[in-house]
Each structure stands twice: as C-alpha cells, then as structure tokens.
Amino acid sequence: MANWELGHCCNHDQVVFLTTLGVCSVVILALWRSLFLKPFKLVTVCTHEASHAIACKLTCGHVEGINVHADEGGTTETRGGVYWFILPAGYLGSSFWGMVLILASTNLLAARIAAGCLAVSLVVVLFVAQNWTLRGLCIGFLLIIAIVWILQETSTIRILRYIIMFIGVINSLFSVYDIYDDLISRRVNSSDAEKFAEVCPCPCNGVGWGLIWGLISLLFLCVAMYFSLVILSS
C-alpha cells in the first residue's frame, strides 16, 4: 500500500530516487554552460515551443511552424487560438512535462511509455520544424532514444529510467532558469511574460507574471518528488 504521509521515508528505492534526482540536479547546474548540456537544453527549448503549439491546437488555432535556434532561443508561429492561454503554456508546459517525465522514471514500464511518447513527439515536431537546427535535434534524439532502448532490452546497461529522469529534471530547472534569465537578471521585452502582461496587465507586470509562473514550475517539481516517493513506497 502506498504511504501517502511518507511517515517512514525512506526505503531503498526512495533513497536511490532522491540520490539520482540530486545528482542530476547538481550535474545540470554545474555543467549549465557546457557543450555537454547543449543538446538537452535545446530539447527543453523544443518542449517549450511544442507546449505553445499544443495550447494553440487545444484552443482551435493553427500552428504554422516551430523554430529552435542554436543560441537556445525559439519561436512558435501560430494563427488564431486563445492568446492568453498560449503564452504561459511554454514555461508551464515545459515544467509540466518535466514533472511527468520524473514521475515516469520511477517505473520501467512507465519509462518505456514516456520514451515512446517522447519519440512520437519528436517525429511530429520534425514535420513542423522550420529550421535545420530543430530538424537535426529531433533526428539526433530519436537516435539516442533508439540506442538507449536497444541497450536497455539487449544488455545489462539499464539506463532508460535515468535518461528519462535527466530529461525531466532539466525541463523543470530550465523553465525556472529561463524565467529568471529573461525577467530578473536581464529584462527581455519580447519574453512570453512581458507579452502576457500586455494582454492581461492586471494584477501585475511581466516580472510579476514571471515570478508566478516560476513558483508554479517549482510546485510542479515538488509534486513530482512527492508522488514519486509515494509510488516508490508501495
């Protein structure tokens, strides 16, 4: 039975999960500006832009294309849809999918399903990509997922769950960092939060909306940790 109160944390699986999560976080923060993390950060930008696209389609809009640039910038060209719903979907969507991937990493079957869904998403994005940076990124990560999957199924190298967790953690952290970088350390007037403040100025400006979204992103990470520990307690 799942231990919802986590009164007797932590068993072996929970300790392994918390340790792995901590190691992933430290590695990501320590190597934030390194070339090693560049592809993973670009995939996170892809997730951010894809979340805009999903929000557009959910509100009956049309997605004309997605771009991801080597400088870790990105754009999603949409027509129609509900603008105030599409704008926050990038930051919040990225952290939401990070939460989902972290939860999926607690179970091998769930990690397989998550890897399959990620592969399908990359194929879909590949067909709406408008530049070769994004196309190459999609193809590269499809190859990585295929290689990791084959190693998982045919050898003693069991790393699929850890790859899924790593991608989940970097999605969660990137969302918070991007908000800080765009709105606090420097002011980017073209950021999603600033644009959102223009269409929904009350009760705060772009920085205020960014802080709200950042807190929600952190909440998603906390929810992922809590429910992962609950799952591993059973």
Backbone torsions as a table, in degrees:
resi	resn	phi	psi	omega
1	MET	NA	138.0	-179.6
2	ALA	-65.9	140.6	179.1
3	ASN	-98.3	92.9	-174.9
4	TRP	-70.6	-25.7	179.9
5	GLU	-87.5	-13.0	-179.2
6	LEU	52.4	39.2	-177.4
7	GLY	-70.9	-22.5	-178.0
8	HIS	-120.2	34.2	175.8
9	CYS	-70.3	131.7	24.4
10	CYS	-142.0	138.4	174.0
11	ASN	-82.0	-176.1	-174.9
12	HIS	-60.8	-46.3	-178.6
13	ASP	-63.8	-38.0	179.2
14	GLN	-67.8	-39.6	177.9
15	VAL	-63.7	-43.7	178.2
16	VAL	-61.3	-43.1	179.6
17	PHE	-61.7	-50.0	-177.9
18	LEU	-64.4	-38.1	178.8
19	THR	-65.3	-46.2	179.9
20	THR	-63.4	-41.8	178.2
21	LEU	-61.9	-42.8	178.8
22	GLY	-64.5	-43.1	179.5
23	VAL	-63.6	-43.4	178.3
24	CYS	-59.7	-44.0	-178.9
25	SER	-63.4	-44.6	-179.2
26	VAL	-64.9	-45.0	179.6
27	VAL	-61.6	-44.3	-179.0
28	ILE	-62.9	-46.0	-178.4
29	LEU	-69.3	-36.9	-179.1
30	ALA	-70.5	-33.2	-176.2
31	LEU	-107.6	23.7	-172.0
32	TRP	-53.5	-41.2	-176.7
33	ARG	-100.4	16.1	-178.4
34	SER	-88.2	160.2	177.7
35	LEU	-67.7	-25.9	-179.7
36	PHE	-59.7	-41.4	-177.5
37	LEU	-83.2	-12.7	-174.3
38	LYS	-52.3	-50.5	-179.3
39	PRO	-61.8	-38.9	-179.6
40	PHE	-67.4	-37.8	178.3
41	LYS	-67.7	-37.2	178.0
42	LEU	-67.1	-35.6	175.2
43	VAL	-64.7	-36.1	176.9
44	THR	-65.7	-39.6	174.7
45	VAL	-61.6	-39.4	177.5
46	CYS	-61.2	-42.6	178.0
47	THR	-62.5	-41.8	177.6
48	HIS	-57.9	-50.1	-178.0
49	GLU	-69.6	-36.7	178.3
50	ALA	-64.9	-32.3	177.8
51	SER	-67.1	-38.6	172.5
52	HIS	-57.8	-44.9	-177.2
53	ALA	-64.0	-41.5	179.1
54	ILE	-63.0	-44.2	178.8
55	ALA	-62.0	-37.1	178.2
56	CYS	-63.8	-46.9	-179.2
57	LYS	-66.3	-36.1	179.8
58	LEU	-66.0	-26.1	179.4
59	THR	-104.6	25.8	172.4
60	CYS	66.6	27.8	175.0
61	GLY	-93.2	-178.0	-179.8
62	HIS	-123.4	129.7	178.5
63	VAL	-92.9	117.1	-177.5
64	GLU	-90.6	-20.8	177.9
65	GLY	168.2	161.4	178.9
66	ILE	-129.8	136.2	175.7
67	ASN	-123.5	138.5	169.6
68	VAL	-128.2	127.9	-174.9
69	HIS	-105.8	157.7	-177.3
70	ALA	-63.5	-21.4	178.8
71	ASP	-85.7	13.0	177.3
72	GLU	74.5	17.5	172.1
73	GLY	-94.4	166.4	179.6
74	GLY	-162.8	158.3	177.5
75	THR	-141.7	149.1	173.2
76	THR	-125.7	119.8	-179.3
77	GLU	-92.4	117.8	-177.9
78	THR	-125.6	160.3	174.7
79	ARG	-136.7	125.9	-177.6
80	GLY	79.6	-161.5	-176.7
81	GLY	79.8	178.7	-179.5
82	VAL	-96.7	108.4	-170.8
83	TYR	-60.6	-42.7	-177.2
84	TRP	-70.7	-15.7	175.1
85	PHE	-89.7	-33.2	-178.4
86	ILE	-71.5	-41.2	-173.7
87	LEU	-60.1	-51.1	-178.8
88	PRO	-75.4	-9.6	-176.5
89	ALA	-65.0	-24.2	-179.7
90	GLY	-66.5	-59.4	179.5
91	TYR	-62.8	-51.5	-175.3
92	LEU	-70.3	-34.4	177.8
93	GLY	-65.3	-42.0	179.2
94	SER	-60.3	-45.9	180.0
95	SER	-70.0	-33.4	177.3
96	PHE	-64.1	-46.6	179.4
97	TRP	-67.2	-31.5	173.2
98	GLY	-60.1	-44.2	177.4
99	MET	-59.9	-45.2	-179.6
100	VAL	-61.6	-42.8	-179.2
101	LEU	-67.8	-38.4	177.1
102	ILE	-62.9	-44.2	177.2
103	LEU	-61.8	-40.2	-179.0
104	ALA	-65.8	-26.6	-177.5
105	SER	-71.8	-8.0	-179.0
106	THR	-79.4	-11.4	-175.6
107	ASN	-142.9	136.4	-175.9
108	LEU	-63.6	-42.3	179.4
109	LEU	-63.2	-44.2	178.6
110	ALA	-63.4	-37.3	178.4
111	ALA	-66.1	-37.9	176.4
112	ARG	-63.5	-44.5	179.0
113	ILE	-62.9	-43.3	179.6
114	ALA	-62.1	-42.2	179.1
115	ALA	-64.3	-40.1	177.8
116	GLY	-64.7	-44.1	178.5
117	CYS	-64.3	-39.0	177.9
118	LEU	-63.1	-40.9	179.1
119	ALA	-64.3	-43.5	178.7
120	VAL	-62.7	-41.4	179.3
121	SER	-61.6	-40.8	179.3
122	LEU	-65.0	-36.7	177.6
123	VAL	-65.0	-43.1	179.1
124	VAL	-62.2	-46.7	179.9
125	VAL	-62.7	-35.6	179.7
126	LEU	-56.4	-35.1	-176.4
127	PHE	-81.7	-17.1	177.3
128	VAL	-108.1	1.0	179.6
129	ALA	-65.2	140.7	-178.6
130	GLN	-110.8	-1.3	177.0
131	ASN	-140.8	161.8	-173.9
132	TRP	-76.6	-18.8	174.0
133	THR	-61.7	-47.7	-179.7
134	LEU	-69.6	-40.7	178.9
135	ARG	-61.8	-45.3	179.1
136	GLY	-63.6	-37.6	178.8
137	LEU	-63.3	-45.6	179.2
138	CYS	-61.4	-46.5	-179.6
139	ILE	-64.0	-43.2	-179.9
140	GLY	-61.0	-44.9	-178.4
141	PHE	-75.7	-26.9	171.9
142	LEU	-63.7	-39.5	176.8
143	LEU	-66.4	-41.4	178.9
144	ILE	-61.4	-46.3	179.8
145	ILE	-61.7	-41.6	179.6
146	ALA	-63.3	-43.7	-179.9
147	ILE	-65.1	-46.2	-179.9
148	VAL	-62.4	-40.8	179.5
149	TRP	-62.7	-45.4	179.6
150	ILE	-62.6	-42.7	177.8
151	LEU	-63.0	-38.7	179.7
152	GLN	-62.1	-41.2	-172.7
153	GLU	-89.1	-21.0	-172.4
154	THR	-119.3	-0.5	-178.1
155	SER	-141.2	-175.0	178.4
156	THR	-90.1	4.1	179.4
157	ILE	-85.5	100.6	-175.9
158	ARG	-104.5	82.9	-173.8
159	ILE	-119.4	2.5	-176.0
160	LEU	-59.1	-46.2	-178.7
161	ARG	-61.5	-37.1	-177.2
162	TYR	-73.9	-34.2	175.9
163	ILE	-65.8	-43.0	178.4
164	ILE	-62.4	-43.2	178.0
165	MET	-62.9	-43.9	-178.6
166	PHE	-59.3	-45.3	179.2
167	ILE	-64.9	-37.8	178.0
168	GLY	-64.3	-44.2	-179.2
169	VAL	-65.4	-43.4	-178.3
170	ILE	-67.8	-31.5	174.0
171	ASN	-63.9	-43.3	-179.6
172	SER	-65.7	-45.9	-177.5
173	LEU	-72.6	-36.5	-178.1
174	PHE	-64.6	-37.8	179.5
175	SER	-60.5	-46.2	179.6
176	VAL	-67.0	-43.5	-179.0
177	TYR	-64.2	-40.6	-177.9
178	ASP	-63.8	-39.2	176.6
179	ILE	-63.2	-44.9	178.8
180	TYR	-62.2	-44.2	-175.8
181	ASP	-67.7	-39.2	-176.2
182	ASP	-78.8	-28.7	-168.3
183	LEU	-120.6	-18.4	-175.9
184	ILE	-115.5	-56.0	-179.6
185	SER	-69.0	-29.4	174.5
186	ARG	-153.0	152.3	-175.7
187	ARG	-100.3	113.1	177.7
188	VAL	-105.1	107.9	-174.6
189	ASN	-68.1	-17.0	-179.9
190	SER	-94.9	7.3	-178.8
191	SER	-67.8	159.7	-179.3
192	ASP	-59.9	-38.1	-178.2
193	ALA	-66.7	-40.2	178.4
194	GLU	-66.0	-41.1	177.5
195	LYS	-65.2	-38.5	179.7
196	PHE	-64.5	-38.3	179.5
197	ALA	-64.0	-28.0	179.2
198	GLU	-70.0	-36.6	-178.9
199	VAL	-92.8	-17.0	178.9
200	CYS	-140.7	70.6	-172.3
201	PRO	-69.6	-23.1	-178.7
202	CYS	-96.3	132.2	12.2
203	PRO	-101.6	6.4	-174.6
204	CYS	-151.4	172.8	179.7
205	ASN	-87.5	-169.3	-177.4
206	GLY	-60.7	-40.2	178.9
207	VAL	-62.7	-41.4	179.2
208	GLY	-62.3	-45.4	177.6
209	TRP	-64.0	-37.8	177.7
210	GLY	-61.4	-42.1	178.4
211	LEU	-63.8	-41.2	177.6
212	ILE	-61.6	-46.9	179.1
213	TRP	-64.2	-36.7	178.1
214	GLY	-63.4	-41.2	178.4
215	LEU	-65.6	-38.9	177.2
216	ILE	-65.2	-38.3	177.8
217	SER	-62.9	-42.8	176.6
218	LEU	-64.2	-36.3	177.8
219	LEU	-62.7	-41.9	177.0
220	PHE	-57.9	-41.9	179.9
221	LEU	-64.7	-42.0	178.6
222	CYS	-64.4	-41.3	177.7
223	VAL	-61.9	-42.5	178.6
224	ALA	-60.2	-44.0	-180.0
225	MET	-64.7	-45.7	-177.6
226	TYR	-62.1	-53.2	-176.6
227	PHE	-68.8	-28.6	174.7
228	SER	-64.2	-43.5	178.2
229	LEU	-64.7	-37.8	177.1
230	VAL	-63.2	-47.0	179.6
231	ILE	-58.9	-43.4	-177.0
232	LEU	-76.4	-9.8	178.8
233	SER	-81.9	-17.6	-176.0
234	SER	-83.8	NA	NA
